[in-house]
Amino acid sequence: MDDTKNITMGYIYAIQAFFAWGILPIFWKLLSDVPAIEILAHRIFWSYIFLMILLFISKRKNVWNLLKQKKSRNSLIISSLLIGVNWGLFIYAVNTNQIVEASLGYYINPIVNVTLGMLILDEKLDKLKYIAVLIASIAVIYLTIDYGKFPWISILLACSFGLYGLTKKTAGIEAVPALAIETFLLAPFALGFIIYKVGTGSGALFTGTISTSIYLILTGIVTTLPLYWFAKGAQRIPLSALGFMQYIGPTLMLLIGVLLYDEPFRYEQITAFSLIWIALILYTTSIIRNTRKKTKLIKT
């Protein structure tokens, strides 16, 4: 696959991931009667099972060699902890009617990604991109101040996922093996908790409704596919590009929270929302310009 096709596929994977994450609150609401920590345990365990099946089908037998390499092992341990925190916190936010605050976290996250890209990966931003970052930062700060309290859910979601993206970018490990090992590292703890809940009769699996048990098992698929797409995209496109594309997810979350679940959405939030989309337009314009310049250079 040449560079142009590789980058194009990266954008396709990323868009799929962010759209799926954007509508994910609808799925978690189906499990609103189940404690967030229990949903997290099932999310980890069933993701692991689904990935093991995927690896078996694709006949990937050398995956576990990654744990023998110190650099890869350390990166995977860190990324597994980061994604575990992110998963659990998001479930908690959705099922405690804080989807709007969760969406704020994912609005902040692209700024975290862009900052990490510049500081650690030495990614360069042109004038339009700098202006876009500035406008988006102002919007996020404005939203944060408008809440009138420290948005700890938003900040933790943004930082945990930003660092997760950076770890993926620098590790250079293929998507499926990385996700498989991350869930493998967390699965023993998740399974232990599930067994405890089932054994004491306090768990939702097989003791609640049939639909609840099915939804708990499906957490593996709805979790794994977007993460797989994100990992494939992160390996192909700049971290700063991932940052601004990620506004797709929180925009959908915000709309779902306000329109579907009647969470408050005031004038101040509409103003900030508009600023963020202006920033996205500027950033997209910059990407189009740079693409045209590269195309002209190739033709000449």
VOGU-3710 file (C-alpha; in Angstrom, 3 decimals, decimal comma):
1> mddtknitmg> 0,000/0,000/0,000  1,500/3,389/-1,040  1,677/6,368/1,327  -1,393/8,142/-0,079  -3,632/5,071/0,222  -2,205/4,335/3,654  -3,062/7,823/4,915  -6,521/7,698/3,297  -7,285/4,427/5,054  -6,092/6,022/8,287
11> yiyaiqaffa> -8,685/8,774/7,969  -11,436/6,259/7,166  -10,577/4,157/10,215  -10,482/7,230/12,444  -13,853/8,576/11,251  -15,482/5,188/11,844  -14,045/5,077/15,358  -15,151/8,569/16,330  -18,672/8,077/14,949  -19,056/4,822/16,869
21> wgilpifwkl> -17,836/6,463/20,083  -20,225/9,341/19,509  -23,314/7,129/19,572  -22,017/4,781/22,286  -23,932/6,557/25,121  -27,133/5,097/23,675  -25,800/1,598/24,277  -24,567/2,314/27,825  -27,971/3,745/28,712  -29,404/0,280/28,058
31> lsdvpaieil> -27,358/-0,858/31,068  -28,170/2,090/33,329  -29,471/-0,240/36,075  -26,100/-2,018/36,319  -23,303/-0,429/38,443  -20,571/1,216/36,344  -17,798/-0,922/37,880  -19,654/-4,115/36,923  -20,212/-2,896/33,364  -16,496/-2,074/33,160
41> ahrifwsyif> -15,555/-5,599/34,256  -17,748/-7,107/31,545  -16,468/-4,600/29,000  -12,884/-5,702/29,659  -13,559/-9,446/29,808  -15,791/-9,728/26,737  -13,462/-7,484/24,740  -10,682/-9,924/25,573  -12,793/-12,916/24,464  -13,788/-11,215/21,214
51> lmillfiskr> -10,163/-10,335/20,435  -8,946/-13,859/21,160  -11,473/-15,191/18,638  -10,304/-12,601/16,125  -6,667/-13,587/16,626  -7,503/-17,284/16,299  -9,327/-16,716/13,023  -6,437/-14,656/11,645  -3,931/-17,282/12,890  -1,802/-14,783/14,785
61> knvwnllkqk> 0,367/-17,009/16,962  3,258/-14,635/17,631  1,245/-12,001/19,513  2,545/-12,997/22,920  6,137/-12,369/21,833  5,372/-8,682/22,402  5,350/-9,301/26,147  8,929/-10,581/25,925  10,136/-7,236/24,565  10,684/-4,768/27,381
71> ksrnsliiss> 9,736/-1,636/25,428  6,559/-3,169/24,003  5,596/-4,702/27,342  5,968/-1,407/29,206  3,973/0,487/26,571  1,168/-2,073/26,682  0,987/-2,055/30,474  0,671/1,729/30,452  -1,896/1,785/27,634  -4,006/-0,933/29,293
81> lligvnwglf> -4,235/1,094/32,506  -5,075/4,273/30,616  -7,849/2,690/28,582  -9,255/0,945/31,654  -9,594/4,288/33,434  -11,110/5,888/30,353  -13,673/3,126/29,811  -14,878/3,082/33,391  -15,112/6,837/33,739  -17,118/7,215/30,555
91> iyavntnqiv> -19,622/4,546/31,609  -20,002/6,289/34,971  -20,573/9,670/33,296  -23,226/8,367/30,907  -25,188/6,437/33,509  -25,171/9,323/36,002  -26,658/11,693/33,394  -23,424/13,558/32,675  -23,160/12,967/28,924  -22,673/16,687/28,269
101> easlgyyinp> -19,711/16,804/30,674  -18,319/13,660/29,053  -18,597/15,347/25,665  -16,638/18,291/27,100  -13,881/15,834/27,988  -13,656/14,702/24,397  -13,678/18,301/23,207  -10,663/18,922/25,453  -8,959/15,713/24,315  -8,069/16,921/20,789
111> ivnvtlgmli> -6,263/19,879/22,361  -4,350/17,399/24,502  -3,517/15,383/21,363  -2,319/18,422/19,445  -0,186/19,537/22,402  1,367/16,092/22,790  2,000/15,941/19,054  3,888/19,240/19,101  5,815/18,717/22,335  6,741/15,043/22,099
121> ldekldklky> 6,492/14,025/18,440  7,657/17,382/17,049  4,676/17,640/14,695  4,520/21,019/12,943  1,438/23,224/12,738  0,958/25,949/10,122  -0,695/29,313/10,785  -4,262/28,110/10,219  -3,755/25,167/12,540  -2,343/27,395/15,277
131> iavliasiav> -5,367/29,685/14,975  -7,651/26,647/15,093  -5,943/25,397/18,251  -6,270/28,844/19,844  -9,993/29,132/19,044  -10,705/25,603/20,243  -8,754/26,242/23,446  -10,757/29,404/24,118  -13,989/27,469/23,574  -12,946/24,708/25,945
141> iyltidygkf> -11,847/27,180/28,645  -15,128/29,051/28,212  -17,104/25,830/28,622  -15,068/24,874/31,674  -15,649/28,228/33,375  -19,341/28,075/32,496  -19,740/24,854/34,492  -18,711/26,757/37,640  -16,753/23,812/39,059  -13,686/21,774/38,240
151> pwisillacs> -14,823/19,341/35,522  -12,905/16,337/36,827  -14,748/13,877/34,595  -13,923/15,945/31,524  -10,264/16,433/32,454  -9,630/12,776/33,297  -11,344/11,574/30,123  -9,290/13,973/28,014  -5,936/13,185/29,591  -6,370/9,410/29,791
161> fglygltkkt> -7,376/9,095/26,151  -4,797/11,605/24,946  -1,995/9,666/26,607  -3,475/6,419/25,297  -3,302/7,800/21,759  0,289/8,901/22,281  1,274/5,474/23,595  -0,298/3,855/20,527  1,512/6,256/18,228  4,958/5,699/19,723
171> agieavpala> 4,702/1,948/20,372  4,439/0,995/16,715  2,549/-2,216/17,529  -0,188/-3,565/15,246  -3,731/-2,757/16,334  -5,246/-6,173/17,034  -2,246/-7,612/18,935  -1,989/-4,454/21,038  -5,686/-4,465/21,948  -5,558/-8,183/22,692
181> ietfllapfa> -2,679/-7,823/25,133  -4,182/-4,736/26,784  -7,390/-6,610/27,560  -5,385/-9,729/28,476  -3,556/-7,731/31,153  -6,828/-6,447/32,619  -8,957/-9,578/32,089  -7,937/-11,522/35,255  -9,106/-8,655/37,464  -12,316/-8,270/35,464
191> lgfiiykvgt> -13,095/-11,990/35,502  -12,424/-12,217/39,232  -14,915/-9,425/39,870  -17,535/-11,009/37,592  -17,177/-14,392/39,334  -17,529/-12,684/42,710  -20,707/-10,865/41,642  -22,256/-13,998/40,121  -21,241/-16,120/43,120  -22,837/-13,745/45,607
201> gsgalftgti> -25,970/-13,375/43,495  -25,483/-9,620/43,243  -24,348/-9,546/39,624  -26,448/-8,661/36,593  -25,220/-11,496/34,364  -27,743/-14,384/34,228  -29,591/-13,040/37,276  -31,251/-10,062/35,621  -33,238/-9,933/32,394  -32,121/-11,832/29,298
211> stsiyliltg> -31,620/-8,550/27,443  -29,288/-7,262/30,177  -27,115/-10,387/29,927  -26,982/-10,038/26,139  -26,023/-6,365/26,384  -23,250/-7,189/28,860  -21,785/-9,751/26,471  -22,085/-7,314/23,549  -19,944/-4,784/25,437  -16,956/-6,639/23,987
221> ivttlplywf> -17,951/-5,963/20,390  -19,071/-2,344/20,831  -15,813/-1,644/22,653  -13,365/-3,544/20,474  -14,404/-2,401/17,014  -14,040/1,373/17,604  -10,746/0,867/19,445  -9,494/-1,320/16,614  -10,413/1,362/14,088  -8,816/4,074/16,212
231> akgaqripls> -5,584/2,108/16,607  -5,364/1,513/12,849  -5,982/5,199/12,200  -3,492/6,396/14,827  -0,697/4,467/13,126  -1,363/6,116/9,763  -2,156/9,800/10,317  -0,643/12,651/12,390  -1,671/12,874/16,039  -2,721/16,489/15,478
241> algfmqyigp> -5,110/15,335/12,721  -6,562/12,729/15,060  -7,064/15,512/17,564  -9,411/17,580/15,443  -11,206/14,661/13,830  -12,101/13,595/17,330  -14,639/16,425/17,541  -17,008/14,116/15,646  -17,457/11,966/18,753  -18,226/14,655/21,346
251> tlmlligvll> -20,513/16,489/18,936  -22,657/13,385/18,584  -22,498/12,810/22,350  -23,590/16,373/23,017  -26,523/16,105/20,629  -27,563/12,765/22,135  -27,298/14,104/25,685  -29,357/17,192/24,925  -31,890/15,962/22,366  -32,363/12,349/23,439
261> ydepfryeqi> -31,838/12,490/27,209  -32,883/16,097/27,936  -29,649/17,211/29,594  -29,365/21,037/29,865  -27,772/22,955/26,970  -27,606/26,696/27,586  -26,738/29,688/25,395  -23,158/29,719/26,717  -22,663/26,141/25,605  -24,062/26,910/22,153
271> tafsliwial> -21,521/29,741/21,821  -18,609/27,480/22,726  -19,941/24,756/20,450  -19,933/27,217/17,526  -16,329/28,259/18,246  -15,194/24,648/18,209  -16,728/24,059/14,808  -15,050/27,203/13,457  -11,747/25,757/14,652  -12,535/22,473/12,921
281> ilyttsiirn> -13,287/24,273/9,633  -9,962/26,131/9,817  -8,049/22,945/10,513  -9,779/21,108/7,658  -8,963/23,992/5,304  -5,311/23,688/6,293  -5,297/19,955/5,558  -6,894/20,501/2,118  -4,310/23,165/1,249  -1,398/20,973/2,290
291> trkktklikt> -2,800/18,018/0,348  -3,108/20,119/-2,815  0,482/21,342/-2,433  1,774/17,784/-2,095  -0,268/16,703/-5,123  1,223/19,506/-7,238  4,745/18,571/-6,154  4,155/14,936/-7,103  2,831/15,922/-10,553  5,826/18,161/-11,217
//
